[in-house]
Amino acid sequence: MADRRLQVFHTVARLLSFTKAAETLHMTQPAVTFQVRQLEEYFNTRLFDRTHNRINLTEAGRQVFNYADKIFVLYAEMNNAVREVTGEVSGALVIGASTTIAEYMLPSLLGDFKAKYPDVTVHLKVSNTDGIVHMVENNDIDLGVVEAPVSNKNLVVEVCRSDELVAIVSPQHELAGQEFLQLKSLVEYPFICREEGSGTREVISEHMHVNDVNTAEMNICMELGSPEAIKGAVEAGMGISITSRATISKELQLGTLVALKLDPPLERPFSFVHQKQKFRHRAMDELLEFARQYCKDHLLASEQG
């Protein structure tokens, strides 16, 4: 409903890039340029200075950007007010999740949410934790769910639940008969880890640092990009690894992997992360509340089980 030219301009101004704005808006770059040029013709002035492949807002551009911010806040407030009156929960949401969460936590959560709110369309983007935080910062997604601490103080971070990490080995491994694995013992075996930027890898590295284990001494034999790939490599006897207990329930039942509790133990938070927006679409608020309750219910069920 808001002026398309203003939406396009606001995205370009926020990112200071026509290319990034085109990607964010799922438009071609010429289409983005055309919309901005139309707005400049409407105001009869340039809104951007374009020099040496860089763009900056002119004084007029800064004025338009500031007012556009206010317009979009009012628009969201109006939209929410009408939906409160009608009771309608609809629209489209884009969620981003790190790999572990996307594969093992979100499918059932989003399935239950869709059953309750069939008029809400949810799109899911998967990346590692660094990638998800970057998408939230750029407003590419409405909500991120990550598995590592978030350092950006300008974002809202809300812990959903805690997740236990355990060491995993193949049933034939010499450690398979043990219940616990001393953290310092990890350096004695070939280790399979996640890629750089992974929340799991970051949390493990920090845990080792706090407990005086030198990560430089680790024998990292493989770096893999997903829990499934890591489980397959461990099952094949190529090394040991550390992963979320939530990802290995099937393998433990089948007996293809053995889990060892870490000593000292390691837990990490699964967290929601989003922008500090005063007004959000009602569908976003409903999803957040639904997810909070979902995490609370599943945490209670795991404690009782």
C-alpha positions, 0 to 999 in steps of 0.5 A, spaced: 500 500 500 505 504 501 508 508 495 513 503 491 518 508 489 518 510 497 519 503 499 525 502 493 528 509 495 528 507 502 531 500 501 537 503 497 538 509 502 539 504 508 543 499 504 547 505 500 547 500 494 543 499 488 545 492 487 544 490 494 537 493 494 535 489 488 537 483 491 533 484 498 527 487 494 527 481 489 528 486 483 532 487 477 537 493 478 535 497 472 528 496 475 530 499 482 534 505 478 528 506 475 523 507 481 529 512 484 529 516 478 521 517 478 522 519 485 527 524 484 523 527 478 517 527 483 521 532 487 525 535 482 532 534 485 537 528 486 536 524 492 543 520 491 550 523 490 553 518 485 561 518 485 566 512 484 562 507 484 559 509 491 553 513 493 551 517 498 544 521 500 544 528 498 541 533 503 534 532 500 535 525 500 536 525 508 530 529 509 526 524 504 529 518 508 527 520 515 520 522 513 520 515 509 522 512 516 516 515 520 511 514 514 513 506 514 512 506 522 505 509 521 503 505 516 505 498 520 501 501 526 495 503 522 496 496 519 496 492 526 490 497 528 486 494 523 488 487 524 486 488 531 479 490 530 478 485 524 482 479 528 485 477 521 492 474 522 495 474 515 501 476 510 508 473 509 514 472 513 521 471 512 525 467 517 532 465 517 535 459 521 542 456 522 543 449 519 541 445 526 535 449 528 532 449 520 533 442 520 531 439 527 527 444 530 523 449 525 519 444 521 515 442 527 514 449 529 512 452 523 508 446 521 504 447 527 504 455 526 501 454 519 496 449 521 493 455 526 494 461 521 493 458 514 493 465 511 500 466 513 505 465 508 512 463 511 519 463 507 525 460 510 532 462 509 538 457 511 545 459 513 550 459 519 549 464 525 553 469 522 549 469 515 543 469 519 545 475 524 547 479 517 540 478 514 537 481 520 541 487 520 540 488 513 532 487 514 533 481 509 529 477 514 523 478 519 526 474 524 532 470 525 533 463 530 540 462 531 545 457 536 550 462 538 551 469 542 549 475 538 554 481 539 550 486 536 547 490 541 542 494 536 538 487 535 533 484 540 536 477 542 531 473 546 533 466 548 528 460 546 531 454 550 538 451 551 541 445 547 546 440 550 552 439 546 555 432 546 561 428 543 559 423 538 563 417 536 562 411 531 560 404 535 567 401 533 571 407 536 575 406 542 571 411 546 564 408 545 564 404 551 565 411 556 559 415 558 563 421 559 569 425 555 574 429 558 574 436 554 582 436 554 582 429 551 579 431 544 586 433 542 588 426 542 583 424 536 582 426 529 576 431 530 571 433 525 568 440 525 563 445 522 565 450 517 568 457 520 562 462 521 558 456 524 554 457 531 556 450 533 563 451 532 564 458 535 560 455 541 565 449 542 571 454 541 569 458 546 568 452 551 575 450 550 578 457 551 574 458 557 577 451 560 584 452 558 584 447 552 588 449 546 584 449 539 591 450 536 593 443 538 586 439 535 587 434 530 582 437 525 581 432 519 575 435 516 571 441 516 563 440 514 557 444 512 552 441 516 550 436 522 548 431 517 555 431 513 558 430 520 554 425 522 555 421 516 563 422 517 563 420 524 559 414 523 564 412 517 569 412 523 573 418 520 573 422 527 570 424 532 565 430 533 561 435 538 554 436 536 547 438 538 544 432 542 537 434 538 540 432 532 542 425 533 536 422 536 535 417 530 542 415 530 542 413 537 536 409 537 539 405 531 545 404 534 549 408 528 552 413 533 554 413 540 554 420 545 558 421 550 557 427 555 562 432 555 566 434 562 565 440 563 558 439 560 556 444 554 550 447 553 548 453 548 542 458 547 537 457 541 535 465 540 530 469 537 533 475 534 530 481 530 530 488 529 528 493 535 522 495 531 516 499 535 511 496 530 511 490 527 506 486 523 501 482 527 503 476 524 510 477 526 508 478 533 503 472 533 509 467 530 514 470 536 509 468 541 507 462 538 515 460 538 516 462 545 510 457 547 512 452 543 519 452 546 516 452 553 512 446 552 518 442 549 522 444 554 517 442 559 516 435 555 523 434 555 524 435 563 518 430 564 521 425 559 
